[in-house]
Amino acid sequence: MIEYTCKVHIARASEKSLASVFSSRLIHRFSDEGRASIKSPATSFPSKRSFEYYRLLASIDLRRQRMNLGAKSQSLVPSEGSKTISSGNDFGWLHYTWIDIGTPSVSFLVALDSGSDLLWIPCNCVQCAPLSSTYYTSLATKDLNEYNPSASTTSKVFPCSHKLCESAPACESPKEQCPYTVTYASYNTTSSGLLVEDVLHLAYSANASSSVKARVVVGCGKKQSGEFLEGIAPDGVMGLGPGEISVPSFLAKAGLMRNSFSMCFDEEDSGRIYFGDMGPSTQQSTRFLPYNNDFVAYFVGVEACCVGNSCLKQTNFTTLIDSGQSFTFLPEEIYREVALEIDSHINATVKKFEGAPWEYCYETSFEPKVPAIKLKFSSNNTFVIHKPLFVLQRSEGIVQFCLPISASEDGTGGVIGQNYMAGYRIVFNRENMKLGWSASKCQEDKIAPPQEASPGSTSSPIPLPTEEQQSRTHAVSPAIAGKTPSKTSSASCCFSSLRLLSSLLLVLLLVVSYM
């Protein structure tokens, strides 16, 4: 883009005119008049049409392009890097990443949950999980931290008057600090406390030395319950859902990235997360499903379910894509057909293992090969689960394994958990409201999209989007409460937020209209 100096003349119409007429004359910054308007004696100008003249114009164009488009053409990662780690036990696995919050920055190892919205961390604890690393030898090599807003110079009270404060009706004063409570799908699992505003430290993936400070809303989690006290997500949860209060929403509305992010989980219990990643052009995709014109969660519509080349009849259903769910759920009838088809390829009888939440488990001398499970979407796009079985243990020539799928409690909807996301780069494209996926080994040099040069560091925090900016891009707010599932659901770790799940049945009933 060529820079111009603009002189504006206003021609006033007659007093009877209802509007003024505006005209302007554009002056090139390197013209004689443009040079004369710049008084600085240190400014030198190249000769017209010289090599230096065009080089300078090109450099200005490039600089302006970076200023205007740089952030949105790149991916952001947490300041400690894009890597994620997996931890849990045989019956519950989640992926985590390190993030830095506040000034001075404090590190937190948060679980990644695409099924909820709020980022919360243990804070001014009344009831929190132990934070010593001795409790979590497979998760952390250093002690976990507790957040103290008063110790951060960049923290601010998040008031009840803010549009994102869902608890405002319960506040005595608009100036009061906004309280929150999030109820998760695992039995009796909640986090509650107060909302604060503070800085999340990030970096551009193409430039590790870059620094971006973005203001986000953080849940000061004073009291946790359920599985949060039993070793699951002891240092907090980063909700990545479509709600306005989620971290991806704040980053996109602040203009720091494209409104998309990706997670990639490999089969070696590690992975990557990238904010702003739109995915490769070769990826497959399917659209997210709305409910009452709201994209309340990452729902997609499955048109057919197949085991190998055998496709089940009338198997269209809605499923949630949820990294906060360790394992996968299918509608009752579809689950039964899939399980029986897989069972027919295993030369062993079903065996019950203590503590295992699954119905179809086995013990043999080797792990059998079974057909892939295929979920078919519109436009002939297919999500292939190449390894449907989950090995619990190998010892002394004996292999214990299960089909890690359960029937969903409502019987009609499904959830694709993180176990079947392994081996894929999963892209949550909120800009175009599509889910994308492509096979990946989750290596940093393979997953990072093509980058432009980064705009470098930003010393000042990017402010929280104004309430006007918040209203420009449609999203939803986090839940304040939700129904409590039955105790049977707690066998495998799952803590996707129950926000609006009371409306899920209606979504499922309407799915045919969206297919």
Secondary structure, DSSP 8 states (H G I E B T S, - for coil): ---EEEEEEEE---TT-SS-EEEEEEEETTSHHHHHH---TT-----TTSHHHHHHHHHHHHHHHHHHHTGGGS-EEETT-SEEEEEEETTEEEEEEEEEETTTTEEEEEEEETT---EEEEEEEEE-----GGG-TTT-SS----B-GGG-TT-EE-BTTSTT-TTGGG-SSTTSB-EEEEEBSSTT-EEEEEEEEEEEEEEETTEEEEEEEEEEEEEEEEEE-GGGGTTSSTT-EEE-SSSTTSHHHHHHHTTSS-SEEEEEE-TTSEEEEEET----TT-EEEEB--BTTB--S-EEEE-EEEETTEE-SS--EEEEE-TTBSSEEE-HHHHHHHHHHHHTT--S-----TT---S-EEEESS------EEEE-GGG-EEEES---EEEEEETTEEEEE--EEE-SSSS-EEE-GGGTTTEEEEEETTTTEEEEEE----HHHHS----------SS-B----HHHHTTS------S------GGGGSS-B--B-TTGGGHHHHHHHHHHH-
